[in-house]
């Protein structure tokens, strides 16, 4: 499947948002995720099916000031 992840084209075999996060080695409950501009709650990631050309944004907290 072809996806755009954080602005970069990717080809993956993941079919759900949860599978994609695992395949890309994203871990932790503190991630924020959106698919095609829609925020996806962490409890819904396992049920959220991905489709070709979906735009995925994965945000992680940053330290700084």
N, CA, C and O atoms as a CHARMM CRD file, in Angstrom:
* protein
*
  260
    1    1 UNK  N      0.85100  -1.16700   0.00000 PROA 1      0.00000
    2    1 UNK  CA     0.00000   0.00000   0.00000 PROA 1      0.00000
    3    1 UNK  C      0.89800   1.23100   0.00000 PROA 1      0.00000
    4    1 UNK  O      1.93700   1.25600   0.66000 PROA 1      0.00000
    5    2 UNK  N      0.49100   2.23700  -0.73700 PROA 2      0.00000
    6    2 UNK  CA     1.23900   3.48600  -0.79500 PROA 2      0.00000
    7    2 UNK  C      0.57000   4.52100   0.09600 PROA 2      0.00000
    8    2 UNK  O     -0.62800   4.78000  -0.01500 PROA 2      0.00000
    9    3 UNK  N      1.37500   5.11200   0.98700 PROA 3      0.00000
   10    3 UNK  CA     0.89400   6.12600   1.92100 PROA 3      0.00000
   11    3 UNK  C      1.84500   7.31200   1.90400 PROA 3      0.00000
   12    3 UNK  O      2.98600   7.20200   1.45800 PROA 3      0.00000
   13    4 UNK  N      1.36700   8.43100   2.38900 PROA 4      0.00000
   14    4 UNK  CA     2.21600   9.59300   2.63400 PROA 4      0.00000
   15    4 UNK  C      2.30800   9.71900   4.15600 PROA 4      0.00000
   16    4 UNK  O      1.31600  10.02600   4.81700 PROA 4      0.00000
   17    5 UNK  N      3.49300   9.48300   4.70500 PROA 5      0.00000
   18    5 UNK  CA     3.69000   9.51400   6.15300 PROA 5      0.00000
   19    5 UNK  C      4.58800  10.70600   6.48400 PROA 5      0.00000
   20    5 UNK  O      5.74300  10.76700   6.06200 PROA 5      0.00000
   21    6 UNK  N      4.03800  11.64300   7.24200 PROA 6      0.00000
   22    6 UNK  CA     4.76400  12.86400   7.59700 PROA 6      0.00000
   23    6 UNK  C      5.36200  13.52800   6.36100 PROA 6      0.00000
   24    6 UNK  O      6.49100  14.01900   6.39000 PROA 6      0.00000
   25    7 UNK  N      4.60000  13.53700   5.28800 PROA 7      0.00000
   26    7 UNK  CA     5.00500  14.21400   4.07100 PROA 7      0.00000
   27    7 UNK  C      5.89300  13.40800   3.13600 PROA 7      0.00000
   28    7 UNK  O      6.25500  13.89300   2.06400 PROA 7      0.00000
   29    8 UNK  N      6.25200  12.18500   3.52200 PROA 8      0.00000
   30    8 UNK  CA     7.14700  11.34500   2.71900 PROA 8      0.00000
   31    8 UNK  C      6.39300  10.12800   2.17500 PROA 8      0.00000
   32    8 UNK  O      5.71100   9.44200   2.93600 PROA 8      0.00000
   33    9 UNK  N      6.50300   9.85300   0.88100 PROA 9      0.00000
   34    9 UNK  CA     5.86200   8.64800   0.31800 PROA 9      0.00000
   35    9 UNK  C      6.48600   7.38600   0.91500 PROA 9      0.00000
   36    9 UNK  O      7.70300   7.29100   1.07000 PROA 9      0.00000
   37   10 UNK  N      5.63500   6.43100   1.24200 PROA 10     0.00000
   38   10 UNK  CA     6.09500   5.15100   1.79300 PROA 10     0.00000
   39   10 UNK  C      5.25300   4.04100   1.18500 PROA 10     0.00000
   40   10 UNK  O      4.07200   4.23300   0.89500 PROA 10     0.00000
   41   11 UNK  N      5.86200   2.88800   0.99500 PROA 11     0.00000
   42   11 UNK  CA     5.13200   1.68500   0.60500 PROA 11     0.00000
   43   11 UNK  C      5.20900   0.71900   1.77800 PROA 11     0.00000
   44   11 UNK  O      6.29900   0.35000   2.21500 PROA 11     0.00000
   45   12 UNK  N      4.05300   0.31200   2.28700 PROA 12     0.00000
   46   12 UNK  CA     3.98700  -0.54100   3.48200 PROA 12     0.00000
   47   12 UNK  C      2.96200  -1.65200   3.27900 PROA 12     0.00000
   48   12 UNK  O      2.13100  -1.58800   2.37400 PROA 12     0.00000
   49   13 UNK  N      3.03300  -2.66900   4.13500 PROA 13     0.00000
   50   13 UNK  CA     2.04800  -3.75000   4.10000 PROA 13     0.00000
   51   13 UNK  C      1.00200  -3.59100   5.20400 PROA 13     0.00000
   52   13 UNK  O      0.05400  -4.37300   5.27400 PROA 13     0.00000
   53   14 UNK  N      1.16700  -2.59300   6.05800 PROA 14     0.00000
   54   14 UNK  CA     0.23100  -2.36200   7.16200 PROA 14     0.00000
   55   14 UNK  C     -1.15900  -2.03700   6.63100 PROA 14     0.00000
   56   14 UNK  O     -1.30600  -1.33800   5.62800 PROA 14     0.00000
   57   15 UNK  N     -2.17200  -2.55200   7.31300 PROA 15     0.00000
   58   15 UNK  CA    -3.55300  -2.29400   6.90100 PROA 15     0.00000
   59   15 UNK  C     -4.31400  -1.42300   7.89400 PROA 15     0.00000
   60   15 UNK  O     -5.38300  -0.90300   7.57400 PROA 15     0.00000
   61   16 UNK  N     -3.76100  -1.26000   9.11000 PROA 16     0.00000
   62   16 UNK  CA    -4.38600  -0.38500  10.10300 PROA 16     0.00000
   63   16 UNK  C     -3.35100   0.61600  10.60200 PROA 16     0.00000
   64   16 UNK  O     -2.14800   0.42700  10.42200 PROA 16     0.00000
   65   17 UNK  N     -3.82600   1.66100  11.21600 PROA 17     0.00000
   66   17 UNK  CA    -2.92000   2.66800  11.75700 PROA 17     0.00000
   67   17 UNK  C     -2.01800   2.06500  12.82500 PROA 17     0.00000
   68   17 UNK  O     -0.83400   2.39600  12.88600 PROA 17     0.00000
   69   18 UNK  N     -2.54200   1.20400  13.65000 PROA 18     0.00000
   70   18 UNK  CA    -1.75100   0.53600  14.67600 PROA 18     0.00000
   71   18 UNK  C     -0.63100  -0.30400  14.05000 PROA 18     0.00000
   72   18 UNK  O      0.50500  -0.27400  14.52100 PROA 18     0.00000
   73   19 UNK  N     -0.95100  -1.04600  12.99800 PROA 19     0.00000
   74   19 UNK  CA     0.06300  -1.84500  12.28900 PROA 19     0.00000
   75   19 UNK  C      1.14700  -0.94900  11.69800 PROA 19     0.00000
   76   19 UNK  O      2.32900  -1.28900  11.74100 PROA 19     0.00000
   77   20 UNK  N      0.74800   0.19000  11.15200 PROA 20     0.00000
   78   20 UNK  CA     1.71400   1.11300  10.56000 PROA 20     0.00000
   79   20 UNK  C      2.67200   1.64100  11.61900 PROA 20     0.00000
   80   20 UNK  O      3.88100   1.68300  11.39100 PROA 20     0.00000
   81   21 UNK  N      2.15300   2.04300  12.76400 PROA 21     0.00000
   82   21 UNK  CA     3.00700   2.54900  13.83100 PROA 21     0.00000
   83   21 UNK  C      4.01300   1.49600  14.27500 PROA 21     0.00000
   84   21 UNK  O      5.17800   1.81300  14.51600 PROA 21     0.00000
   85   22 UNK  N      3.57700   0.26000  14.38300 PROA 22     0.00000
   86   22 UNK  CA     4.48900  -0.82400  14.77300 PROA 22     0.00000
   87   22 UNK  C      5.54500  -1.05100  13.69500 PROA 22     0.00000
   88   22 UNK  O      6.72000  -1.24200  14.00900 PROA 22     0.00000
   89   23 UNK  N      5.13800  -1.03200  12.44100 PROA 23     0.00000
   90   23 UNK  CA     6.08300  -1.26200  11.33600 PROA 23     0.00000
   91   23 UNK  C      7.13400  -0.16300  11.25500 PROA 23     0.00000
   92   23 UNK  O      8.26700  -0.41500  10.84400 PROA 23     0.00000
   93   24 UNK  N      6.76500   1.04900  11.64300 PROA 24     0.00000
   94   24 UNK  CA     7.69600   2.17600  11.58900 PROA 24     0.00000
   95   24 UNK  C      8.40900   2.40600  12.92200 PROA 24     0.00000
   96   24 UNK  O      9.10400   3.40800  13.09100 PROA 24     0.00000
   97   25 UNK  N      8.23900   1.48200  13.86600 PROA 25     0.00000
   98   25 UNK  CA     8.89200   1.53000  15.17900 PROA 25     0.00000
   99   25 UNK  C      8.49500   2.74200  16.02600 PROA 25     0.00000
  100   25 UNK  O      9.31100   3.26800  16.78300 PROA 25     0.00000
  101   26 UNK  N      7.25200   3.17900  15.89800 PROA 26     0.00000
  102   26 UNK  CA     6.73500   4.20800  16.79600 PROA 26     0.00000
  103   26 UNK  C      6.09500   3.50300  17.97100 PROA 26     0.00000
  104   26 UNK  O      5.24400   2.63100  17.79300 PROA 26     0.00000
  105   27 UNK  N      6.50600   3.88300  19.18700 PROA 27     0.00000
  106   27 UNK  CA     5.96800   3.26600  20.38500 PROA 27     0.00000
  107   27 UNK  C      5.54400   4.35100  21.36500 PROA 27     0.00000
  108   27 UNK  O      5.99700   5.49200  21.28800 PROA 27     0.00000
  109   28 UNK  N      4.68500   3.97900  22.26600 PROA 28     0.00000
  110   28 UNK  CA     4.29100   4.89300  23.33000 PROA 28     0.00000
  111   28 UNK  C      2.88400   5.40900  23.17100 PROA 28     0.00000
  112   28 UNK  O      2.36200   5.52200  22.06100 PROA 28     0.00000
  113   29 UNK  N      2.28100   5.71900  24.29700 PROA 29     0.00000
  114   29 UNK  CA     0.92100   6.23400  24.31500 PROA 29     0.00000
  115   29 UNK  C      0.87300   7.73700  24.09400 PROA 29     0.00000
  116   29 UNK  O     -0.21200   8.31200  24.01600 PROA 29     0.00000
  117   30 UNK  N      2.01800   8.37700  23.99200 PROA 30     0.00000
  118   30 UNK  CA     2.07300   9.82500  23.90300 PROA 30     0.00000
  119   30 UNK  C      2.10300  10.32600  22.46300 PROA 30     0.00000
  120   30 UNK  O      2.28400  11.52400  22.24200 PROA 30     0.00000
  121   31 UNK  N      1.93500   9.46300  21.49500 PROA 31     0.00000
  122   31 UNK  CA     1.90000   9.87700  20.09100 PROA 31     0.00000
  123   31 UNK  C      0.55900  10.50200  19.74100 PROA 31     0.00000
  124   31 UNK  O     -0.47600  10.11800  20.28600 PROA 31     0.00000
  125   32 UNK  N      0.58500  11.45500  18.84100 PROA 32     0.00000
  126   32 UNK  CA    -0.64600  11.99200  18.25500 PROA 32     0.00000
  127   32 UNK  C     -0.65900  11.55900  16.79900 PROA 32     0.00000
  128   32 UNK  O      0.35300  11.66500  16.10700 PROA 32     0.00000
  129   33 UNK  N     -1.80100  11.07000  16.33100 PROA 33     0.00000
  130   33 UNK  CA    -1.88900  10.58200  14.95200 PROA 33     0.00000
  131   33 UNK  C     -3.10500  11.18200  14.25400 PROA 33     0.00000
  132   33 UNK  O     -4.15300  11.41400  14.85600 PROA 33     0.00000
  133   34 UNK  N     -2.92000  11.42300  12.95800 PROA 34     0.00000
  134   34 UNK  CA    -4.01700  11.91300  12.13500 PROA 34     0.00000
  135   34 UNK  C     -3.95400  11.21600  10.78400 PROA 34     0.00000
  136   34 UNK  O     -2.87300  10.95200  10.25700 PROA 34     0.00000
  137   35 UNK  N     -5.11900  10.92500  10.23600 PROA 35     0.00000
  138   35 UNK  CA    -5.23300  10.34000   8.90000 PROA 35     0.00000
  139   35 UNK  C     -6.09000  11.27700   8.06700 PROA 35     0.00000
  140   35 UNK  O     -7.24300  11.54700   8.40100 PROA 35     0.00000
  141   36 UNK  N     -5.51500  11.76400   6.98700 PROA 36     0.00000
  142   36 UNK  CA    -6.21500  12.70600   6.10300 PROA 36     0.00000
  143   36 UNK  C     -6.79600  13.89100   6.87300 PROA 36     0.00000
  144   36 UNK  O     -7.90500  14.34900   6.59800 PROA 36     0.00000
  145   37 UNK  N     -6.01800  14.37700   7.84800 PROA 37     0.00000
  146   37 UNK  CA    -6.41700  15.55000   8.61400 PROA 37     0.00000
  147   37 UNK  C     -7.34700  15.28000   9.78000 PROA 37     0.00000
  148   37 UNK  O     -7.71400  16.20700  10.50100 PROA 37     0.00000
  149   38 UNK  N     -7.73600  14.02800   9.98100 PROA 38     0.00000
  150   38 UNK  CA    -8.64500  13.67200  11.07700 PROA 38     0.00000
  151   38 UNK  C     -7.84900  13.03200  12.20600 PROA 38     0.00000
  152   38 UNK  O     -7.17600  12.02100  12.00200 PROA 38     0.00000
  153   39 UNK  N     -7.92600  13.62100  13.39500 PROA 39     0.00000
  154   39 UNK  CA    -7.23600  13.08500  14.55600 PROA 39     0.00000
  155   39 UNK  C     -7.79900  11.70500  14.90100 PROA 39     0.00000
  156   39 UNK  O     -9.01400  11.52500  14.97600 PROA 39     0.00000
  157   40 UNK  N     -6.90500  10.73300  15.11100 PROA 40     0.00000
  158   40 UNK  CA    -7.32300   9.37300  15.46300 PROA 40     0.00000
  159   40 UNK  C     -6.84700   9.08900  16.88400 PROA 40     0.00000
  160   40 UNK  O     -5.64600   9.07800  17.15500 PROA 40     0.00000
  161   41 UNK  N     -7.79000   8.86200  17.77900 PROA 41     0.00000
  162   41 UNK  CA    -7.48800   8.56500  19.18100 PROA 41     0.00000
  163   41 UNK  C     -6.73800   7.23800  19.27400 PROA 41     0.00000
  164   41 UNK  O     -6.97800   6.33000  18.47800 PROA 41     0.00000
  165   42 UNK  N     -5.84300   7.12600  20.23200 PROA 42     0.00000
  166   42 UNK  CA    -5.01800   5.91000  20.33700 PROA 42     0.00000
  167   42 UNK  C     -5.86100   4.64600  20.49100 PROA 42     0.00000
  168   42 UNK  O     -5.46500   3.58900  20.00100 PROA 42     0.00000
  169   43 UNK  N     -7.00800   4.72800  21.15700 PROA 43     0.00000
  170   43 UNK  CA    -7.86600   3.54900  21.32400 PROA 43     0.00000
  171   43 UNK  C     -8.48900   3.09500  20.00700 PROA 43     0.00000
  172   43 UNK  O     -8.94000   1.95500  19.90300 PROA 43     0.00000
  173   44 UNK  N     -8.52000   3.96100  19.00900 PROA 44     0.00000
  174   44 UNK  CA    -9.13900   3.63700  17.72300 PROA 44     0.00000
  175   44 UNK  C     -8.13500   3.23100  16.64600 PROA 44     0.00000
  176   44 UNK  O     -8.53600   2.86400  15.54100 PROA 44     0.00000
  177   45 UNK  N     -6.85200   3.29100  16.94600 PROA 45     0.00000
  178   45 UNK  CA    -5.82900   3.01400  15.92600 PROA 45     0.00000
  179   45 UNK  C     -5.88600   1.58600  15.38400 PROA 45     0.00000
  180   45 UNK  O     -5.64600   1.37100  14.19600 PROA 45     0.00000
  181   46 UNK  N     -6.19500   0.62100  16.22400 PROA 46     0.00000
  182   46 UNK  CA    -6.25500  -0.77100  15.78700 PROA 46     0.00000
  183   46 UNK  C     -7.40000  -1.04700  14.83100 PROA 46     0.00000
  184   46 UNK  O     -7.33000  -1.97600  14.02600 PROA 46     0.00000
  185   47 UNK  N     -8.45500  -0.24500  14.91300 PROA 47     0.00000
  186   47 UNK  CA    -9.62900  -0.42600  14.06400 PROA 47     0.00000
  187   47 UNK  C     -9.64200   0.50800  12.86100 PROA 47     0.00000
  188   47 UNK  O    -10.49200   0.37900  11.98000 PROA 47     0.00000
  189   48 UNK  N     -8.70500   1.44300  12.82300 PROA 48     0.00000
  190   48 UNK  CA    -8.70500   2.42700  11.73700 PROA 48     0.00000
  191   48 UNK  C     -7.98200   1.85700  10.50800 PROA 48     0.00000
  192   48 UNK  O     -6.75400   1.77700  10.47600 PROA 48     0.00000
  193   49 UNK  N     -8.76500   1.46600   9.50700 PROA 49     0.00000
  194   49 UNK  CA    -8.20600   0.88700   8.27200 PROA 49     0.00000
  195   49 UNK  C     -7.56200   1.97800   7.42600 PROA 49     0.00000
  196   49 UNK  O     -8.06400   3.09900   7.33700 PROA 49     0.00000
  197   50 UNK  N     -6.44400   1.62600   6.81100 PROA 50     0.00000
  198   50 UNK  CA    -5.74400   2.54100   5.92100 PROA 50     0.00000
  199   50 UNK  C     -6.07200   2.20200   4.47200 PROA 50     0.00000
  200   50 UNK  O     -6.37600   1.05700   4.13900 PROA 50     0.00000
  201   51 UNK  N     -6.00500   3.22300   3.61800 PROA 51     0.00000
  202   51 UNK  CA    -6.27300   3.06400   2.18900 PROA 51     0.00000
  203   51 UNK  C     -5.12400   3.66300   1.39900 PROA 51     0.00000
  204   51 UNK  O     -4.41600   4.54100   1.89300 PROA 51     0.00000
  205   52 UNK  N     -4.93600   3.19100   0.17100 PROA 52     0.00000
  206   52 UNK  CA    -3.91300   3.76300  -0.69900 PROA 52     0.00000
  207   52 UNK  C     -4.01200   5.27600  -0.72600 PROA 52     0.00000
  208   52 UNK  O     -5.10300   5.84400  -0.78300 PROA 52     0.00000
  209   53 UNK  N     -2.86200   5.91300  -0.68400 PROA 53     0.00000
  210   53 UNK  CA    -2.72300   7.36800  -0.77500 PROA 53     0.00000
  211   53 UNK  C     -3.24100   8.14300   0.43300 PROA 53     0.00000
  212   53 UNK  O     -3.38100   9.36400   0.35700 PROA 53     0.00000
  213   54 UNK  N     -3.53200   7.45900   1.55500 PROA 54     0.00000
  214   54 UNK  CA    -3.87200   8.18200   2.77800 PROA 54     0.00000
  215   54 UNK  C     -2.67500   9.02100   3.20800 PROA 54     0.00000
  216   54 UNK  O     -1.52400   8.64600   2.98200 PROA 54     0.00000
  217   55 UNK  N     -2.96100  10.14900   3.82500 PROA 55     0.00000
  218   55 UNK  CA    -1.92600  11.02600   4.37200 PROA 55     0.00000
  219   55 UNK  C     -1.92200  10.86100   5.89000 PROA 55     0.00000
  220   55 UNK  O     -2.89600  11.19200   6.56600 PROA 55     0.00000
  221   56 UNK  N     -0.82300  10.34800   6.40700 PROA 56     0.00000
  222   56 UNK  CA    -0.69100  10.04700   7.83100 PROA 56     0.00000
  223   56 UNK  C      0.26100  11.05700   8.45800 PROA 56     0.00000
  224   56 UNK  O      1.34300  11.31400   7.92900 PROA 56     0.00000
  225   57 UNK  N     -0.14200  11.62100   9.57400 PROA 57     0.00000
  226   57 UNK  CA     0.74600  12.49200  10.35000 PROA 57     0.00000
  227   57 UNK  C      0.94600  11.83900  11.71200 PROA 57     0.00000
  228   57 UNK  O     -0.01500  11.48700  12.39500 PROA 57     0.00000
  229   58 UNK  N      2.20900  11.68500  12.09100 PROA 58     0.00000
  230   58 UNK  CA     2.56700  11.11500  13.39300 PROA 58     0.00000
  231   58 UNK  C      3.38000  12.17000  14.12200 PROA 58     0.00000
  232   58 UNK  O      4.46100  12.55600  13.67700 PROA 58     0.00000
  233   59 UNK  N      2.85400  12.62700  15.23500 PROA 59     0.00000
  234   59 UNK  CA     3.50800  13.68700  16.00200 PROA 59     0.00000
  235   59 UNK  C      3.99800  13.14500  17.32400 PROA 59     0.00000
  236   59 UNK  O      3.29200  12.41200  18.01600 PROA 59     0.00000
  237   60 UNK  N      5.22700  13.51800  17.66600 PROA 60     0.00000
  238   60 UNK  CA     5.81500  13.12300  18.93900 PROA 60     0.00000
  239   60 UNK  C      6.19400  14.37800  19.69600 PROA 60     0.00000
  240   60 UNK  O      6.56600  15.37900  19.08400 PROA 60     0.00000
  241   61 UNK  N      6.10700  14.34500  21.02800 PROA 61     0.00000
  242   61 UNK  CA     6.48000  15.53500  21.81300 PROA 61     0.00000
  243   61 UNK  C      7.97100  15.79900  21.69500 PROA 61     0.00000
  244   61 UNK  O      8.77800  14.88200  21.54000 PROA 61     0.00000
  245   62 UNK  N      8.31300  17.07800  21.77100 PROA 62     0.00000
  246   62 UNK  CA     9.71200  17.49500  21.72400 PROA 62     0.00000
  247   62 UNK  C     10.04600  18.27000  22.99100 PROA 62     0.00000
  248   62 UNK  O      9.20700  18.98600  23.53800 PROA 62     0.00000
  249   63 UNK  N     11.27600  18.11700  23.44400 PROA 63     0.00000
  250   63 UNK  CA    11.71600  18.91300  24.57300 PROA 63     0.00000
  251   63 UNK  C     12.34900  20.18600  24.07000 PROA 63     0.00000
  252   63 UNK  O     12.90600  20.22900  22.97300 PROA 63     0.00000
  253   64 UNK  N     12.26300  21.17700  24.84300 PROA 64     0.00000
  254   64 UNK  CA    12.88400  22.44900  24.45700 PROA 64     0.00000
  255   64 UNK  C     12.21700  23.60400  25.17200 PROA 64     0.00000
  256   64 UNK  O     11.36500  23.41300  26.03900 PROA 64     0.00000
  257   65 UNK  N     12.60600  24.76600  24.80700 PROA 65     0.00000
  258   65 UNK  CA    12.05500  25.88700  25.52500 PROA 65     0.00000
  259   65 UNK  C     11.90700  27.06200  24.71000 PROA 65     0.00000
  260   65 UNK  O     11.44700  28.09600  25.19500 PROA 65     0.00000
